[in-house]
Amino acid sequence: MTAGDAPGGGTDGGTGGRRPGGAASGPVRRLPWQALADVAAGLFRKRGLDPADARLVAEHLVRADARGLGSHGLLRLSFYLPKLDAGTMSPVTSLSAVGGVPGLPLLSANNGVGQVAAAQAMDRAMRAAHEHGVGALLVRHSNHFGVAQLFTLQAAETGLIGIVLTNASPAMAPTGGAERLLGTNPWSVAAPRAGGAPVVVDMANTVVARGKILSARQEGRAIPEGWATDAEGRPTTDPEAALAGMVLPMAGHKGYAVALAVELLTGLLGGAGWLDDVHYPGNPDRVGNVTHLFAAIDPDQVGGPGYADRVLDAATRIKAVRRAPGVEEVLLPGEAEARAERDARALGVPLAPEVVALVEGYADEARILCPWPRVWAQGGAR
Ligand SMILES: NC(=O)c1ccc[n+]([C@@H]2O[C@H](COP(=O)([O-])OP(=O)(O)OC[C@H]3O[C@@H](n4cnc5c(N)ncnc54)[C@H](O)[C@@H]3O)[C@@H](O)[C@H]2O)c1
């Protein structure tokens, strides 16, 4: 384990530079998407991102919150802004060729912003898919890119299949171990569905994404049993102890095995770093050293026209399955997130008050106006 990333190092599980304060804990607030994205984009522009890149990261963070993935939404300003301030993440993101083969180029993100690198990389994979039926590439020396599904959706929303894998900083122990060494290493596959939102599978290989424990700590909530152990390997419901400890792999040993499979296809294949060579995104003192794999497939070129109709057929049959007692509806992966996003676009993006306070704190510091009513610790708006 690398100094500065160790559980006792004081940075792991932290929010980089800041814990929110000033706002009372209270109900989730819905704030306008555009206003949030404008403020977040302003914060990134102030740190040297060009306007298009700043807008892209801001939109990704807001969209994560909109899709109910708040653990990877605006909360992550507290990771990315301190890294930009500290110079451990570059505000300029340019992909450069460093190796690979024509069918699988290897690019470097040159320690740029993960979301920008990922969006650019998926764009290249999509262009190759249109031309050859499939496109794939590896991007190393990148940073945490947030929610994997936003990049697979980038492909699926245009009729392609999107595939994304990424390694991540250590969060889980290999089965039988009591030291975290593997990342949550999330992966996503998204496929177009005729007449509806894409089917989107997106998961970390731990019981939950580590960010959900971070959200619980941020909001002062205990975590459910079975999510994590403390640093000694004892079960815990205390998010602080869990962040200093280990998240449990999903499905027992299988989560460990899948996380390792992702590492085999990212960090080890790209050659830049693996296991604890990848550094925690909340640590402003270290570069991330993250490697991602992107692929896009034009399904109609591969399996004949009508792929999205075939996905619709499968989806319809899955949703029509006989249900277990007490279950109202069988969901498809990505369905709840698509509904949450639809609601967020109509009603505003749901944010915990602590996250609103975090955004406002950064905005105040940068003298950026937050165009929504302010709520202060004693209640009341001004
Ligand atoms: N960048 C990183 O390093 C990193 C690390 C970890 C996680 N993440 C992100 O965190 C997010 C959350 O990850 P997670 O593992 O907690 O995901 P999750 O457990 O919330 O969801 C996993 C998958 O299950 C599907 N799902 C959930 N309930 C369902 C149901 N009842 N029926 C059908 N499908 C259902 C979801 O749509 C999703 O595809 C992901 O977007 C992931 O990419 C990122």
The ligand as a Gaussian input file, in Angstrom:
#p B3LYP/6-31G(d) Opt

LIG

0 1
 N      -15.467000       5.337000     -10.897000
 C      -15.324000       4.461000      -9.951000
 O      -14.201000       4.156000      -9.546000
 C      -16.529000       3.803000      -9.335000
 C      -16.320000       2.856000      -8.327000
 C      -17.434000       2.201000      -7.824000
 C      -18.707000       2.495000      -8.280000
 N      -18.871000       3.438000      -9.237000
 C      -20.229000       3.750000      -9.723000
 O      -21.126000       3.736000      -8.626000
 C      -22.430000       3.430000      -9.112000
 C      -23.158000       2.527000      -8.158000
 O      -22.608000       1.208000      -8.173000
 P      -23.331000       0.021000      -7.380000
 O      -22.529000      -1.207000      -7.524000
 O      -23.655000       0.487000      -5.994000
 O      -24.662000      -0.128000      -8.216000
 P      -26.123000      -0.638000      -7.764000
 O      -25.986000      -1.786000      -6.812000
 O      -26.904000       0.541000      -7.325000
 O      -26.742000      -1.163000      -9.128000
 C      -26.137000      -2.219000      -9.830000
 C      -26.955000      -2.549000     -11.057000
 O      -28.141000      -3.231000     -10.648000
 C      -29.270000      -2.638000     -11.282000
 N      -30.402000      -2.815000     -10.367000
 C      -30.535000      -2.344000      -9.102000
 N      -31.694000      -2.756000      -8.591000
 C      -32.316000      -3.493000      -9.542000
 C      -33.554000      -4.205000      -9.603000
 N      -34.393000      -4.261000      -8.575000
 N      -33.855000      -4.842000     -10.751000
 C      -33.018000      -4.811000     -11.813000
 N      -31.828000      -4.168000     -11.806000
 C      -31.491000      -3.523000     -10.671000
 C      -28.885000      -1.202000     -11.488000
 O      -29.663000      -0.635000     -12.535000
 C      -27.416000      -1.354000     -11.868000
 O      -27.301000      -1.663000     -13.236000
 C      -22.229000       2.872000     -10.499000
 O      -22.703000       3.836000     -11.410000
 C      -20.725000       2.692000     -10.648000
 O      -20.257000       2.901000     -11.973000
 C      -17.817000       4.092000      -9.780000

